[in-house]
Amino acid sequence: MDQTLNYADILKTTVQEAIINQPRLQALKLYAVCDTESGHFLVLATGWDKQRWIDSILFHARLVEHQIIIEEDNFEESLTQLLIAKGIRKEDIAIHLQPAILS
């Protein structure tokens, strides 16, 4: 089986399961966004938190060829670690770091 397709399936199921398994402590709604064509997999959180509207990305991964680039992983129990537990090789995961600001 093509490893890229397998990785896309693992990313998709992990993101979809993540929104189901989260306790609803706030009035936020979680959305799984899985675009296998562009290679973007996200968990979005939207809703009111007291007097403030929240619209943020909790998790964002990009599948580029045979590598997964983690842009954001703001889950208390890391989705990145869950991806590894589900069969994605550590060597195929890169954590995106913001480039240093040049002076």
NURO-738991 format. One record per residue: residue number from 1; residue in three letters; x, z, y of N, C-alpha, C in turn. Coordinates in pm, whole numbers, plus 50000, padded with zeros to 5 digits. Atoms other than C-alpha are relative to their C-alpha. Example, Ala and Ser with C-alpha at 12.3 -4.5 7.8 and 13.67 -1.06 7.14 Angstrom:
! residues 2
<sefi num="1" residu="ala" n_X="50089" n_Z="50000" n_Y="49881" ca_X="51230" ca_Z="50780" ca_Y="49550" c_X="50090" c_Z="50000" c_Y="50120"/>
<sefi num="2" residu="ser" n_X="49918" n_Z="49994" n_Y="49881" ca_X="51367" ca_Z="50714" ca_Y="49894" c_X="49923" c_Z="50073" c_Y="50109"/>
***
This chain:
! residues 103
<sefi num="1" residu="met" n_X="50084" n_Z="50000" n_Y="49882" ca_X="50000" ca_Z="50000" ca_Y="50000" c_X="50088" c_Z="50000" c_Y="50124"/>
<sefi num="2" residu="asp" n_X="49928" n_Z="50004" n_Y="49873" ca_X="50116" ca_Z="49927" ca_Y="50354" c_X="49999" c_Z="50139" c_Y="50062"/>
<sefi num="3" residu="gln" n_X="49986" n_Z="49865" n_Y="49947" ca_X="50247" ca_Z="50256" ca_Y="50496" c_X="49928" c_Z="50015" c_Y="50134"/>
<sefi num="4" residu="thr" n_X="50066" n_Z="49993" n_Y="49870" ca_X="50110" ca_Z="50171" ca_Y="50843" c_X="49851" c_Z="50022" c_Y="49983"/>
<sefi num="5" residu="leu" n_X="50143" n_Z="49980" n_Y="50025" ca_X="49756" ca_Z="50144" ca_Y="50705" c_X="49973" c_Z="50141" c_Y="49950"/>
<sefi num="6" residu="asn" n_X="50015" n_Z="49864" n_Y="50050" ca_X="49798" ca_Z="50470" ca_Y="50517" c_X="50013" c_Z="50101" c_Y="50113"/>
<sefi num="7" residu="tyr" n_X="49982" n_Z="49910" n_Y="49887" ca_X="49925" ca_Z="50643" ca_Y="50831" c_X="49877" c_Z="49996" c_Y="50092"/>
<sefi num="8" residu="ala" n_X="50120" n_Z="50013" n_Y="49916" ca_X="49627" ca_Z="50508" ca_Y="51029" c_X="49884" c_Z="50078" c_Y="49938"/>
<sefi num="9" residu="asp" n_X="50107" n_Z="49926" n_Y="50070" ca_X="49389" ca_Z="50651" ca_Y="50767" c_X="50021" c_Z="50150" c_Y="50014"/>
<sefi num="10" residu="ile" n_X="49970" n_Z="49857" n_Y="49989" ca_X="49564" ca_Z="50989" ca_Y="50775" c_X="49973" c_Z="50049" c_Y="50143"/>
<sefi num="11" residu="leu" n_X="50025" n_Z="49964" n_Y="49860" ca_X="49556" ca_Z="50997" ca_Y="51157" c_X="49850" c_Z="50009" c_Y="50027"/>
<sefi num="12" residu="lys" n_X="50144" n_Z="50004" n_Y="49974" ca_X="49189" ca_Z="50902" ca_Y="51165" c_X="49928" c_Z="50119" c_Y="49937"/>
<sefi num="13" residu="thr" n_X="50068" n_Z="49887" n_Y="50064" ca_X="49075" ca_Z="51163" ca_Y="50912" c_X="50042" c_Z="50133" c_Y="50061"/>
<sefi num="14" residu="thr" n_X="49952" n_Z="49875" n_Y="49939" ca_X="49291" ca_Z="51434" ca_Y="51071" c_X="49932" c_Z="50025" c_Y="50134"/>
<sefi num="15" residu="val" n_X="50064" n_Z="49987" n_Y="49869" ca_X="49149" ca_Z="51369" ca_Y="51418" c_X="49851" c_Z="50029" c_Y="49983"/>
<sefi num="16" residu="gln" n_X="50143" n_Z="49976" n_Y="50022" ca_X="48792" ca_Z="51354" ca_Y="51287" c_X="49974" c_Z="50140" c_Y="49945"/>
<sefi num="17" residu="glu" n_X="50016" n_Z="49865" n_Y="50054" ca_X="48834" ca_Z="51676" ca_Y="51088" c_X="50028" c_Z="50106" c_Y="50106"/>
<sefi num="18" residu="ala" n_X="49962" n_Z="49903" n_Y="49897" ca_X="48990" ca_Z="51850" ca_Y="51389" c_X="49883" c_Z="50037" c_Y="50089"/>
<sefi num="19" residu="ile" n_X="50113" n_Z="49967" n_Y="49912" ca_X="48672" ca_Z="51825" ca_Y="51594" c_X="49892" c_Z="50077" c_Y="49926"/>
<sefi num="20" residu="ile" n_X="50098" n_Z="49927" n_Y="50081" ca_X="48462" ca_Z="51965" ca_Y="51308" c_X="50044" c_Z="50145" c_Y="49981"/>
<sefi num="21" residu="asn" n_X="49947" n_Z="49869" n_Y="50036" ca_X="48687" ca_Z="52262" ca_Y="51234" c_X="50030" c_Z="50092" c_Y="50117"/>
<sefi num="22" residu="gln" n_X="49969" n_Z="49916" n_Y="49883" ca_X="48713" ca_Z="52399" ca_Y="51588" c_X="49883" c_Z="50092" c_Y="50033"/>
<sefi num="23" residu="pro" n_X="50108" n_Z="49907" n_Y="49963" ca_X="48516" ca_Z="52712" ca_Y="51677" c_X="49948" c_Z="49966" c_Y="50140"/>
<sefi num="24" residu="arg" n_X="50062" n_Z="50032" n_Y="49871" ca_X="48277" ca_Z="52660" ca_Y="51963" c_X="49990" c_Z="50125" c_Y="50086"/>
<sefi num="25" residu="leu" n_X="49998" n_Z="49880" n_Y="49918" ca_X="48384" ca_Z="52946" ca_Y="52187" c_X="49958" c_Z="49971" c_Y="50144"/>
<sefi num="26" residu="gln" n_X="50036" n_Z="50040" n_Y="49865" ca_X="48311" ca_Z="52752" ca_Y="52505" c_X="49896" c_Z="49889" c_Y="49989"/>
<sefi num="27" residu="ala" n_X="50099" n_Z="50107" n_Y="49997" ca_X="48053" ca_Z="52499" ca_Y="52607" c_X="50068" c_Z="49864" c_Y="50014"/>
<sefi num="28" residu="leu" n_X="49927" n_Z="50127" n_Y="49998" ca_X="48298" ca_Z="52215" ca_Y="52545" c_X="49962" c_Z="49919" c_Y="49878"/>
<sefi num="29" residu="lys" n_X="50026" n_Z="50091" n_Y="50112" ca_X="48229" ca_Z="51914" ca_Y="52329" c_X="50130" c_Z="49926" c_Y="49970"/>
<sefi num="30" residu="leu" n_X="49880" n_Z="50072" n_Y="50042" ca_X="48514" ca_Z="51760" ca_Y="52129" c_X="49961" c_Z="49864" c_Y="49946"/>
<sefi num="31" residu="tyr" n_X="50024" n_Z="50137" n_Y="50045" ca_X="48531" ca_Z="51387" ca_Y="52063" c_X="50126" c_Z="49946" c_Y="49933"/>
<sefi num="32" residu="ala" n_X="49890" n_Z="50070" n_Y="50068" ca_X="48748" ca_Z="51200" ca_Y="51815" c_X="49994" c_Z="49853" c_Y="50045"/>
<sefi num="33" residu="val" n_X="49990" n_Z="50139" n_Y="49960" ca_X="48864" ca_Z="50863" ca_Y="51948" c_X="50110" c_Z="49937" c_Y="49917"/>
<sefi num="34" residu="cys" n_X="49905" n_Z="50062" n_Y="50092" ca_X="49031" ca_Z="50646" ca_Y="51685" c_X="49992" c_Z="49849" c_Y="50016"/>
<sefi num="35" residu="asp" n_X="49994" n_Z="50145" n_Y="49983" ca_X="49131" ca_Z="50293" ca_Y="51777" c_X="50115" c_Z="49947" c_Y="49916"/>
<sefi num="36" residu="thr" n_X="49894" n_Z="50045" n_Y="50090" ca_X="49322" ca_Z="50156" ca_Y="51482" c_X="50063" c_Z="49869" c_Y="50046"/>
<sefi num="37" residu="glu" n_X="49946" n_Z="50128" n_Y="49952" ca_X="49363" ca_Z="49817" ca_Y="51649" c_X="50112" c_Z="50021" c_Y="50101"/>
<sefi num="38" residu="ser" n_X="49896" n_Z="49975" n_Y="49899" ca_X="49558" ca_Z="49957" ca_Y="51946" c_X="50097" c_Z="50109" c_Y="49954"/>
<sefi num="39" residu="gly" n_X="49913" n_Z="49896" n_Y="50052" ca_X="49704" ca_Z="50246" ca_Y="51743" c_X="49992" c_Z="50132" c_Y="50073"/>
<sefi num="40" residu="his" n_X="50017" n_Z="49875" n_Y="49926" ca_X="49567" ca_Z="50529" ca_Y="51960" c_X="49898" c_Z="50089" c_Y="49931"/>
<sefi num="41" residu="phe" n_X="50084" n_Z="49901" n_Y="50066" ca_X="49418" ca_Z="50845" ca_Y="51810" c_X="49998" c_Z="50123" c_Y="50089"/>
<sefi num="42" residu="leu" n_X="50012" n_Z="49891" n_Y="49902" ca_X="49284" ca_Z="51115" ca_Y="52044" c_X="49890" c_Z="50098" c_Y="49963"/>
<sefi num="43" residu="val" n_X="50108" n_Z="49902" n_Y="49997" ca_X="49081" ca_Z="51432" ca_Y="52061" c_X="49979" c_Z="50034" c_Y="50147"/>
<sefi num="44" residu="leu" n_X="50035" n_Z="49971" n_Y="49862" ca_X="48904" ca_Z="51470" ca_Y="52395" c_X="49910" c_Z="50122" c_Y="50005"/>
<sefi num="45" residu="ala" n_X="50087" n_Z="49886" n_Y="49977" ca_X="48740" ca_Z="51786" ca_Y="52527" c_X="49935" c_Z="49983" c_Y="50136"/>
<sefi num="46" residu="thr" n_X="50071" n_Z="50010" n_Y="49873" ca_X="48470" ca_Z="51766" ca_Y="52793" c_X="49890" c_Z="50105" c_Y="50003"/>
<sefi num="47" residu="gly" n_X="50109" n_Z="49905" n_Y="49983" ca_X="48216" ca_Z="52009" ca_Y="52933" c_X="50031" c_Z="50100" c_Y="50109"/>
<sefi num="48" residu="trp" n_X="49985" n_Z="49897" n_Y="49896" ca_X="48167" ca_Z="52301" ca_Y="53165" c_X="50062" c_Z="50124" c_Y="49943"/>
<sefi num="49" residu="asp" n_X="49938" n_Z="49872" n_Y="50032" ca_X="48393" ca_Z="52603" ca_Y="53143" c_X="49977" c_Z="50089" c_Y="50121"/>
<sefi num="50" residu="lys" n_X="50046" n_Z="49917" n_Y="49889" ca_X="48221" ca_Z="52858" ca_Y="53365" c_X="49958" c_Z="49910" c_Y="50114"/>
<sefi num="51" residu="gln" n_X="50039" n_Z="50080" n_Y="49884" ca_X="48211" ca_Z="52685" ca_Y="53705" c_X="50082" c_Z="49872" c_Y="50015"/>
<sefi num="52" residu="arg" n_X="49905" n_Z="50110" n_Y="49988" ca_X="48463" ca_Z="52412" ca_Y="53629" c_X="49976" c_Z="49897" c_Y="49891"/>
<sefi num="53" residu="trp" n_X="50014" n_Z="50109" n_Y="50095" ca_X="48427" ca_Z="52071" ca_Y="53460" c_X="50136" c_Z="49972" c_Y="49935"/>
<sefi num="54" residu="ile" n_X="49879" n_Z="50027" n_Y="50076" ca_X="48685" ca_Z="52011" ca_Y="53188" c_X="49990" c_Z="49860" c_Y="49940"/>
<sefi num="55" residu="asp" n_X="49990" n_Z="50132" n_Y="50061" ca_X="48789" ca_Z="51664" ca_Y="53080" c_X="50149" c_Z="49981" c_Y="49968"/>
<sefi num="56" residu="ser" n_X="49858" n_Z="50004" n_Y="50030" ca_X="49117" ca_Z="51675" ca_Y="52894" c_X="50026" c_Z="49948" c_Y="49859"/>
<sefi num="57" residu="ile" n_X="49953" n_Z="50048" n_Y="50130" ca_X="49313" ca_Z="51533" ca_Y="52604" c_X="50065" c_Z="50116" c_Y="49928"/>
<sefi num="58" residu="leu" n_X="49941" n_Z="49893" n_Y="50080" ca_X="49382" ca_Z="51791" ca_Y="52335" c_X="50107" c_Z="49947" c_Y="49906"/>
<sefi num="59" residu="phe" n_X="49905" n_Z="50061" n_Y="50093" ca_X="49565" ca_Z="51554" ca_Y="52104" c_X="50002" c_Z="49850" c_Y="50025"/>
<sefi num="60" residu="his" n_X="49985" n_Z="50146" n_Y="49986" ca_X="49702" ca_Z="51201" ca_Y="52144" c_X="50121" c_Z="49957" c_Y="49920"/>
<sefi num="61" residu="ala" n_X="49891" n_Z="50057" n_Y="50080" ca_X="49907" ca_Z="51011" ca_Y="51891" c_X="49989" c_Z="49849" c_Y="50005"/>
<sefi num="62" residu="arg" n_X="49996" n_Z="50146" n_Y="50006" ca_X="50016" ca_Z="50649" ca_Y="51892" c_X="50071" c_Z="49959" c_Y="49873"/>
<sefi num="63" residu="leu" n_X="49937" n_Z="50057" n_Y="50119" ca_X="50093" ca_Z="50453" ca_Y="51578" c_X="50064" c_Z="49868" c_Y="50042"/>
<sefi num="64" residu="val" n_X="49923" n_Z="50117" n_Y="49960" ca_X="50367" ca_Z="50203" ca_Y="51657" c_X="50085" c_Z="49958" c_Y="49882"/>
<sefi num="65" residu="glu" n_X="49937" n_Z="50048" n_Y="50122" ca_X="50479" ca_Z="50000" ca_Y="51358" c_X="49994" c_Z="50108" c_Y="49893"/>
<sefi num="66" residu="his" n_X="50002" n_Z="49898" n_Y="50105" ca_X="50581" ca_Z="50267" ca_Y="51105" c_X="50033" c_Z="50138" c_Y="50054"/>
<sefi num="67" residu="gln" n_X="49968" n_Z="49872" n_Y="49938" ca_X="50622" ca_Z="50553" ca_Y="51351" c_X="49879" c_Z="50052" c_Y="50077"/>
<sefi num="68" residu="ile" n_X="50106" n_Z="49934" n_Y="49925" ca_X="50379" ca_Z="50803" ca_Y="51496" c_X="50065" c_Z="50073" c_Y="50116"/>
<sefi num="69" residu="ile" n_X="49949" n_Z="49936" n_Y="49880" ca_X="50447" ca_Z="50910" ca_Y="51851" c_X="49894" c_Z="50099" c_Y="50048"/>
<sefi num="70" residu="ile" n_X="50092" n_Z="49896" n_Y="49955" ca_X="50283" ca_Z="51240" ca_Y="51947" c_X="50016" c_Z="50014" c_Y="50151"/>
<sefi num="71" residu="glu" n_X="49998" n_Z="49989" n_Y="49854" ca_X="50198" ca_Z="51228" ca_Y="52316" c_X="49956" c_Z="50139" c_Y="50046"/>
<sefi num="72" residu="glu" n_X="50052" n_Z="49866" n_Y="49970" ca_X="50000" ca_Z="51556" ca_Y="52325" c_X="49956" c_Z="50064" c_Y="49870"/>
<sefi num="73" residu="asp" n_X="50053" n_Z="49923" n_Y="50111" ca_X="49929" ca_Z="51824" ca_Y="52069" c_X="49974" c_Z="50141" c_Y="50051"/>
<sefi num="74" residu="asn" n_X="50035" n_Z="49874" n_Y="49937" ca_X="49749" ca_Z="52111" ca_Y="52237" c_X="49910" c_Z="50086" c_Y="49912"/>
<sefi num="75" residu="phe" n_X="50077" n_Z="49918" n_Y="50093" ca_X="49589" ca_Z="52258" ca_Y="51926" c_X="50081" c_Z="50125" c_Y="49967"/>
<sefi num="76" residu="glu" n_X="49932" n_Z="49874" n_Y="50033" ca_X="49669" ca_Z="52620" ca_Y="51848" c_X="50073" c_Z="49986" c_Y="49866"/>
<sefi num="77" residu="glu" n_X="49936" n_Z="50032" n_Y="50128" ca_X="49737" ca_Z="52517" ca_Y="51488" c_X="50030" c_Z="49850" c_Y="50005"/>
<sefi num="78" residu="ser" n_X="49952" n_Z="50134" n_Y="49972" ca_X="49937" ca_Z="52201" ca_Y="51540" c_X="49943" c_Z="49892" c_Y="49907"/>
<sefi num="79" residu="leu" n_X="50043" n_Z="50114" n_Y="50081" ca_X="49781" ca_Z="51875" ca_Y="51425" c_X="50121" c_Z="49923" c_Y="49948"/>
<sefi num="80" residu="thr" n_X="49878" n_Z="50066" n_Y="50046" ca_X="50134" ca_Z="51740" ca_Y="51397" c_X="50042" c_Z="50058" c_Y="49864"/>
<sefi num="81" residu="gln" n_X="49965" n_Z="49936" n_Y="50127" ca_X="50207" ca_Z="51993" ca_Y="51121" c_X="49899" c_Z="49963" c_Y="49891"/>
<sefi num="82" residu="leu" n_X="50102" n_Z="50040" n_Y="50096" ca_X="49879" ca_Z="51901" ca_Y="50954" c_X="50025" c_Z="49857" c_Y="49951"/>
<sefi num="83" residu="leu" n_X="49967" n_Z="50138" n_Y="50040" ca_X="49981" ca_Z="51532" ca_Y="50954" c_X="50112" c_Z="49999" c_Y="49896"/>
<sefi num="84" residu="ile" n_X="49889" n_Z="49991" n_Y="50095" ca_X="50303" ca_Z="51625" ca_Y="50775" c_X="49948" c_Z="50053" c_Y="49866"/>
<sefi num="85" residu="ala" n_X="50057" n_Z="49944" n_Y="50123" ca_X="50108" ca_Z="51833" ca_Y="50523" c_X="49916" c_Z="49897" c_Y="49924"/>
<sefi num="86" residu="lys" n_X="50084" n_Z="50103" n_Y="50063" ca_X="49885" ca_Z="51531" ca_Y="50457" c_X="50080" c_Z="49879" c_Y="49952"/>
<sefi num="87" residu="gly" n_X="49918" n_Z="50105" n_Y="50058" ca_X="50179" ca_Z="51307" ca_Y="50368" c_X="50079" c_Z="49912" c_Y="50095"/>
<sefi num="88" residu="ile" n_X="49919" n_Z="50077" n_Y="49906" ca_X="50332" ca_Z="51168" ca_Y="50685" c_X="50141" c_Z="50060" c_Y="50004"/>
<sefi num="89" residu="arg" n_X="49862" n_Z="49953" n_Y="50003" ca_X="50709" ca_Z="51191" ca_Y="50669" c_X="50043" c_Z="50049" c_Y="50138"/>
<sefi num="90" residu="lys" n_X="49950" n_Z="49944" n_Y="49874" ca_X="50873" ca_Z="51409" ca_Y="50935" c_X="50082" c_Z="49897" c_Y="50077"/>
<sefi num="91" residu="glu" n_X="49913" n_Z="50100" n_Y="49937" ca_X="51119" ca_Z="51127" ca_Y="51001" c_X="49920" c_Z="49892" c_Y="50072"/>
<sefi num="92" residu="asp" n_X="50084" n_Z="50103" n_Y="49939" ca_X="50828" ca_Z="50900" ca_Y="51100" c_X="49919" c_Z="50052" c_Y="50118"/>
<sefi num="93" residu="ile" n_X="50070" n_Z="49941" n_Y="49887" ca_X="50702" ca_Z="51136" ca_Y="51371" c_X="50100" c_Z="50026" c_Y="50112"/>
<sefi num="94" residu="ala" n_X="49919" n_Z="49975" n_Y="49880" ca_X="50846" ca_Z="51141" ca_Y="51722" c_X="49912" c_Z="50072" c_Y="50101"/>
<sefi num="95" residu="ile" n_X="50071" n_Z="49928" n_Y="49896" ca_X="50742" ca_Z="51387" ca_Y="51991" c_X="50042" c_Z="49939" c_Y="50133"/>
<sefi num="96" residu="his" n_X="49971" n_Z="50063" n_Y="49871" ca_X="50715" ca_Z="51214" ca_Y="52327" c_X="50037" c_Z="50108" c_Y="50100"/>
<sefi num="97" residu="leu" n_X="49956" n_Z="49909" n_Y="49896" ca_X="50909" ca_Z="51397" ca_Y="52592" c_X="49998" c_Z="49928" c_Y="50134"/>
<sefi num="98" residu="gln" n_X="50003" n_Z="50060" n_Y="49868" ca_X="50859" ca_Z="51335" ca_Y="52958" c_X="50142" c_Z="49972" c_Y="50048"/>
<sefi num="99" residu="pro" n_X="49864" n_Z="50028" n_Y="49954" ca_X="51162" ca_Z="51158" ca_Y="53105" c_X="50038" c_Z="50090" c_Y="50117"/>
<sefi num="100" residu="ala" n_X="49950" n_Z="49917" n_Y="49890" ca_X="51375" ca_Z="51364" ca_Y="53337" c_X="49983" c_Z="49927" c_Y="50132"/>
<sefi num="101" residu="ile" n_X="50017" n_Z="50060" n_Y="49867" ca_X="51305" ca_Z="51304" ca_Y="53703" c_X="50138" c_Z="49981" c_Y="50061"/>
<sefi num="102" residu="leu" n_X="49870" n_Z="50031" n_Y="49939" ca_X="51597" ca_Z="51132" ca_Y="53862" c_X="49998" c_Z="50033" c_Y="50148"/>
<sefi num="103" residu="ser" n_X="49993" n_Z="49966" n_Y="49858" ca_X="51710" ca_Z="51255" ca_Y="54200" c_X="50065" c_Z="49890" c_Y="50078"/>
***
